[in-house]
């Protein structure tokens, strides 16, 4: 008589082999989608969907295949994710299949304490520049739903070195590859200098908001100099000001804002 433990072990091995074969088949079916993802999605969602400027998607998603197809094809209503151009319906389906494969991966864990992070946010006076739920300043990005639109890794990079993590534009002329929240210094012919962030720009004009929230519009031919300070940010970096634990706590709080439950 075959021992019961041997039978159980054999059944477990068969189940594992079947699961492995199904996973391999699923990945093979999604291989064309990987090529599309690597070409069009990694700039925002990161390699293997681990998250960058956009959220990580290497975890189970709430959306079904129909909803995923619609989001990929048409983008999101808030404009943060643009619609995919020059892609057939079949290619969108292939991309959906690959995103499902990524969904079986491991999401970057949130190790900090959000309540402690809330206190750190208040201590650092972040509300001077940022809005949460309609309260706060307007110089920096609205953080009300930041946990839904940014990955944990991206949020941590912003906290530590904001000059290296300015988001790409999602509205207006800034949609065409310009970075948002770029520090700018404009010197008029009378010597007056206005410092702030670029709100909009075209070939002839530039709009700047200063730290008091005042909006200025300049014709480039009417000013002495426009200094765009790439690689810098008006937000202070906290790389040398917060401990590792404090950084994790602050990131945990930001990641909780607007995050899908």
C-alpha positions as CSV (number, residue, x, y, z in Angstrom):
1,X,0.0,0.0,0.0
2,X,1.3,3.4,-1.0
3,X,1.8,5.7,2.1
4,X,-0.7,8.5,2.3
5,X,2.1,11.1,2.6
6,X,3.6,9.9,-0.7
7,X,0.2,10.3,-2.4
8,X,-0.2,13.8,-1.1
9,X,3.4,14.7,-2.1
10,X,2.7,13.3,-5.6
11,X,-0.6,15.3,-6.0
12,X,1.2,18.5,-4.8
13,X,4.0,17.9,-7.4
14,X,1.4,17.4,-10.2
15,X,-0.5,20.6,-9.1
16,X,2.7,22.6,-9.0
17,X,3.7,21.3,-12.5
18,X,0.3,22.2,-13.8
19,X,0.4,25.7,-12.3
20,X,3.9,26.2,-13.7
21,X,2.8,25.0,-17.2
22,X,-0.2,27.3,-17.1
23,X,1.9,30.2,-16.1
24,X,4.4,29.4,-18.9
25,X,1.5,29.2,-21.4
26,X,0.1,32.5,-20.1
27,X,3.4,34.2,-20.4
28,X,3.9,32.8,-23.9
29,X,0.5,34.2,-24.9
30,X,1.4,37.6,-23.4
31,X,4.9,37.8,-25.0
32,X,3.8,40.2,-27.8
33,X,2.3,42.4,-25.1
34,X,5.7,42.5,-23.3
35,X,7.3,44.0,-26.5
36,X,4.5,46.7,-26.6
37,X,4.8,47.4,-22.8
38,X,8.6,47.7,-23.0
39,X,8.3,50.1,-25.9
40,X,5.5,52.3,-24.7
41,X,4.9,51.9,-21.0
42,X,8.1,51.5,-19.0
43,X,9.0,55.2,-19.0
44,X,6.1,55.8,-16.6
45,X,5.3,52.3,-15.1
46,X,8.9,51.1,-14.8
47,X,10.6,48.0,-16.0
48,X,8.4,45.0,-15.3
49,X,5.7,47.3,-14.0
50,X,7.5,48.0,-10.7
51,X,6.5,51.6,-10.8
52,X,8.2,54.9,-11.6
53,X,6.4,58.2,-12.3
54,X,3.2,56.2,-12.6
55,X,2.0,53.5,-10.1
56,X,3.4,50.0,-9.9
57,X,1.1,47.5,-11.7
58,X,3.0,44.3,-10.7
59,X,0.2,43.3,-8.4
60,X,-3.5,42.2,-8.9
61,X,-5.6,45.1,-10.3
62,X,-9.2,45.7,-9.6
63,X,-10.1,46.4,-13.2
64,X,-11.4,43.6,-15.4
65,X,-10.0,43.0,-18.9
66,X,-12.7,45.2,-20.5
67,X,-11.9,48.1,-18.2
68,X,-8.1,47.6,-18.7
69,X,-8.6,47.6,-22.5
70,X,-10.6,50.9,-22.3
71,X,-8.0,52.6,-20.0
72,X,-5.1,51.6,-22.3
73,X,-6.9,52.6,-25.4
74,X,-8.5,55.8,-24.2
75,X,-6.3,56.9,-21.2
76,X,-7.7,58.0,-17.9
77,X,-10.3,60.8,-17.5
78,X,-7.9,63.0,-15.5
79,X,-5.4,63.0,-18.3
80,X,-2.6,61.6,-16.2
81,X,-2.4,58.5,-18.4
82,X,-2.6,59.5,-22.1
83,X,-4.4,57.3,-24.6
84,X,-2.2,54.9,-26.5
85,X,-1.8,56.0,-30.1
86,X,-1.3,53.9,-33.3
87,X,-2.2,50.6,-31.6
88,X,-4.8,48.1,-33.0
89,X,-7.5,46.5,-30.9
90,X,-5.6,43.2,-31.1
91,X,-2.4,44.9,-29.8
92,X,-4.3,46.4,-26.9
93,X,-5.6,42.9,-26.0
94,X,-2.0,41.7,-26.1
95,X,-1.0,44.5,-23.7
96,X,-3.8,43.6,-21.4
97,X,-2.7,40.0,-21.3
98,X,0.9,41.0,-20.4
99,X,-0.4,43.4,-17.7
100,X,-2.2,40.4,-16.2
101,X,1.1,38.5,-16.1
102,X,2.7,41.4,-14.4
103,X,-0.1,41.4,-11.9
104,X,1.2,38.2,-10.4
105,X,4.4,39.9,-9.3
106,X,5.3,41.4,-6.0
107,X,4.4,45.0,-5.3
108,X,7.0,47.3,-3.5
109,X,6.0,47.0,0.1
110,X,5.1,50.1,2.2
111,X,7.2,49.7,5.3
112,X,6.5,53.0,7.1
113,X,3.8,54.2,9.4
114,X,1.3,56.5,7.8
115,X,0.1,58.2,11.0
116,X,3.7,59.1,11.9
117,X,4.1,60.3,8.3
118,X,1.1,62.6,8.7
119,X,2.8,64.2,11.6
120,X,6.1,64.6,9.7
121,X,4.2,66.2,6.8
122,X,2.8,68.7,9.2
123,X,6.1,69.3,10.9
124,X,7.8,70.1,7.6
125,X,5.1,72.6,6.7
126,X,4.4,70.8,3.4
127,X,0.9,72.3,3.2
128,X,2.6,75.7,2.5
129,X,3.0,74.5,-1.1
130,X,0.8,71.4,-1.5
131,X,-3.0,70.9,-1.3
132,X,-4.7,67.9,0.3
133,X,-8.5,67.9,0.1
134,X,-8.7,71.6,-0.8
135,X,-6.4,72.8,2.0
136,X,-2.9,74.1,1.4
137,X,-0.8,76.1,-1.1
138,X,-0.8,75.9,-4.9
139,X,2.9,76.2,-5.7
140,X,3.4,72.4,-5.8
141,X,1.3,69.5,-7.0
142,X,-2.1,68.7,-5.5
143,X,-1.5,65.6,-3.3
144,X,-5.1,64.7,-2.6
145,X,-4.9,61.5,-4.7
146,X,-1.1,61.2,-5.1
147,X,-1.1,57.6,-3.7
148,X,-3.3,56.5,-6.7
149,X,-1.2,58.2,-9.4
150,X,2.4,57.7,-8.2
151,X,4.4,54.6,-7.2
152,X,6.1,54.1,-3.8
153,X,9.5,54.3,-5.3
154,X,8.7,57.5,-7.1
155,X,7.3,59.2,-4.0
156,X,10.5,58.2,-2.1
157,X,12.7,59.7,-4.8
158,X,10.6,63.0,-4.8
159,X,11.0,63.3,-1.0
160,X,14.8,62.7,-1.1
161,X,15.8,64.4,-4.3
162,X,12.9,66.3,-5.9
163,X,15.0,68.0,-8.6
164,X,15.5,64.5,-10.2
165,X,11.9,63.6,-10.2
166,X,9.8,66.4,-11.7
167,X,6.8,64.8,-13.5
168,X,6.1,65.1,-17.2
169,X,3.4,67.5,-18.2
170,X,-0.1,66.1,-18.5
171,X,-2.1,69.2,-19.6
172,X,-1.7,72.0,-22.1
173,X,1.5,72.7,-23.9
174,X,3.4,70.9,-21.1
175,X,1.9,67.7,-22.5
176,X,4.5,67.8,-25.2
177,X,7.4,66.5,-23.2
178,X,8.0,69.5,-20.9
179,X,8.6,68.9,-17.2
180,X,6.2,70.4,-14.7
181,X,7.2,72.6,-11.8
182,X,10.4,73.7,-13.4
183,X,12.0,76.6,-11.5
184,X,12.4,79.7,-13.7
185,X,13.9,83.1,-13.3
186,X,12.6,85.9,-15.6
187,X,14.5,89.3,-15.6
188,X,12.6,92.1,-17.2
189,X,14.4,95.0,-19.1
190,X,13.8,97.3,-16.0
191,X,15.8,94.8,-13.9
192,X,12.9,93.3,-12.0
193,X,13.3,89.6,-11.4
194,X,10.4,87.1,-11.0
195,X,11.3,83.7,-9.6
196,X,8.8,80.8,-9.6
197,X,7.7,77.7,-11.5
198,X,6.8,77.4,-15.1
199,X,3.1,77.0,-15.5
200,X,3.0,77.1,-19.3
201,X,5.2,78.0,-22.2
202,X,5.1,78.4,-26.0
203,X,7.4,79.8,-28.6
204,X,6.5,83.4,-27.8
205,X,5.4,83.5,-24.1
206,X,6.0,81.9,-20.8
207,X,3.8,81.9,-17.7
208,X,5.3,81.7,-14.2
209,X,3.8,81.4,-10.7
210,X,5.8,82.8,-7.8
211,X,6.0,81.4,-4.3
212,X,3.2,83.7,-3.2
213,X,0.9,82.2,-5.8
214,X,0.9,85.2,-8.1
215,X,0.7,84.3,-11.8
216,X,2.8,86.2,-14.4
217,X,2.8,86.1,-18.2
218,X,5.7,87.4,-20.2
219,X,6.3,87.9,-23.9
220,X,9.8,86.6,-24.5
221,X,10.7,89.5,-26.7
222,X,9.9,91.9,-23.8
223,X,12.3,90.4,-21.2
224,X,16.0,90.6,-20.7
225,X,16.6,86.9,-19.7
226,X,14.7,83.6,-19.1
227,X,16.7,81.2,-17.0
228,X,15.1,77.7,-16.9
229,X,16.8,75.8,-14.0
230,X,16.7,72.2,-15.1
231,X,17.6,69.6,-12.5
232,X,16.5,71.8,-9.7
233,X,13.3,72.1,-7.7
234,X,11.8,74.7,-5.4
235,X,10.9,71.9,-3.1
236,X,13.7,71.2,-0.6
237,X,15.2,67.7,-0.7
238,X,15.2,65.7,2.5
239,X,17.9,63.3,1.8
240,X,20.1,64.6,4.6
241,X,17.3,65.9,6.8
242,X,15.2,62.9,7.4
243,X,16.2,59.5,8.8
244,X,15.5,56.4,6.8
245,X,12.6,55.6,9.1
246,X,11.1,59.1,8.9
247,X,11.4,58.9,5.1
248,X,9.5,55.6,5.1
249,X,6.8,57.1,7.3
250,X,6.3,60.1,5.1
251,X,6.2,58.0,2.0
252,X,3.6,55.7,3.7
253,X,1.4,58.7,4.4
254,X,1.7,60.0,0.8
255,X,1.0,56.6,-0.6
256,X,-2.2,56.4,1.4
257,X,-3.7,59.6,-0.1
258,X,-6.4,58.6,-2.5
259,X,-5.0,55.0,-2.8
260,X,-7.5,52.4,-4.0
261,X,-8.5,50.1,-1.1
